[in-house]
Amino acid sequence: MENKWKEIPVTFFSIVKWTVLAIFVGALVGLATTLFLKTLEKTAFLTNRYSYYYIFLPFALFLSGLIIKYLAPDAEGHGTEKVIEAIHKFSGKIKWSVIPAKLVASVITISFGGSAGKEGPCAQIGGGIASLISDIFRFDDIDRKKLVICGISAGFASVFGTPISGAIFGIEVLFIGNILYEVLLPSFISAIVGYYVSSELGIKYFHHSINFVPFFCGPLLIRIIFLGILFGLVALFMIETMELTKKISSKIRLWQPLNGLIGGTILVILTFIFSDHFLGLGIETIKSTLKGEEVLWYFFILKIVFTAITLNFCGSGGVITPIFFIGATSGKIFSNLLGMDKKTVSAIGLVSVLAGATNTPIASSIMAIELFGSKIGPYAAISCIVSFLITGTRSIYPSQIIAIRKTSSIHVDIGKEISKVKPRIKVRRKTFTNIILTTIRKFKEKIKGGENGKNNKKCEG
């Protein structure tokens, strides 16, 4: 009985402790995010004034490769993956040198046309700041992990202006099928503080209300589920393309920064062949698609290719902004196929491909409401969940750890990283799936038996 009463002051102290730490981390990450976004904005403005600014992209990726190789190898690729890896393998320990290296390398990559996003650098910078604070105050591994997760949440919220989904993303992205409730309070506080600090310092966010949402009915539900399947396949295609490009890049036995010259040259050639729509963040294309404007059917495919080359050939940046581009433009194509409202499907596609590629259906569903309004919420949630299921044991973040099996018919080892898991099909006798398969097999045997009987009668005749 006495121990139960002792819980109250201990819990109270814990709440106070993590509230103070979360506010501190959120404010610092908000400041750092603002610095990064304003630097990126000014640098991109200077470079984009010139029509053929992207011809310097090979040298930009080369320079990014130099910075990463000699200053902070952990800043390679899209930053969120490295933070997830640091939490699972190194108890959240991130070298302080990652913070300036990631900022500079990402600004160089994106400003000169590299297809990358903003959230990865901010998540890694946020995680790096949280890790540095942990070093200063000598926190243990458990507290360090919690503080680094707060850094991820604050960075995500500060970049996109979505504090609730940013908080959920930080605690959902680490494990597939598990949310870390012990970090729920500090994650929310740091995300909200980071968002408001960035807002007060002049960062403008894109929120586009979708007012036209069709009346719910059975046929609409079927089409939403079908859309979820399509968006899941798009996410799957992106994941596989990223992995394939990484394998190709790793097989090139050259001094690493030279890979940047090769990748940048390929991107310049592709830009001359197609267009410059696929360079940089692609924000203008995302906005125009959400307004219902037309895009060509191959836009999302080329954006996947540009992003895969950029991030696997010495480019530095995030992956979620390109995912927004891919989801919105593929949604525009699918809306034409299904005869649905273009704006609505593009908005649903933006969050659904995110849910499938990152295995974060809850954060993605909440983001739909924060970005596009509450009316789209139920439809976006269904599509996000279906997309999440379709990608199976794959992720744009290979360091994610599997905490659940998405279906009982596919056996995977719980507690292992996605990159180390080999799924095995395991259909049980009494499952609905096995009943359907057995029925189909018996039906085929019956038809085959009937045909054999007819053939025997013909032979006798």
Secondary structure, DSSP 8 states (H G I E B T S, - for coil): -HHHHHHHHHHHHHHHHHHHHHHHHHHHHHHHHHHHHHHHHHHHHHHTTSTTGGGGHHHHHHHHHHHHHHT-GGG-EEHHHHHHHHHHHHTT---TTHHHHHHHHHHHHHHTT---BSHHHHHHHHHHHHHHHHHHHT--HHHHHHHHHHHHHHHHHHHHT-HHHHHHHHHHSSEETB--GGGHHHHHHHHHHHHHHHHHTT---------------HHHHHHHHHHHHHHHHHHHHHHHHHHHHHHHHHH--S-HHHHHHHHHHHHHHHHHHS-STTSS--HHHHHHHHTT----TTHHHHHHHHHHHHHHTT-EEBSHHHHHHHHHHHHHHHHHHHT--HHHHHHHHHHHHHHHHHT-HHHHHHHHHHHH-GGGHHHHHHHHHHHHHHTTT--S-TT-EE-S-S-TTEE--TTSBGGG---EE---TTSHHHHHHHHHHHHHHHHHHHHHHHHHHHHH-
